[in-house]
């Protein structure tokens, strides 16, 4: 029997990246400023984590304008939503095991 901890995805499980995918799991998309504030990150830190997620095919980044103001929108891809679901499933299995339910 495989331990549930082995099912955790190293790309997704990192705290900030898990937070990004969790926020995107609640909404269709979020703008950069919202993610930065919600996760209490610097611009550079958020940018780096978004780059990792984008390179893994887990998020899509769109740049555009709202009026004259530049905006960056982030959305989870189908692969990103599936990765979040798998991560949450593994975490739930791990919690159940630690609590004596597995």
Secondary structure, DSSP 4 states (H G I P E B T S, - for coil): ---GGGG--HHHHSHHHHHHHHHHHHSS-EEHHHHHHHTT--HHHHHHHHHHHHHTTSEEEEEEEETTEEEEEEEE-HHHHHHHHHHHHHHHHHHHHHTT--
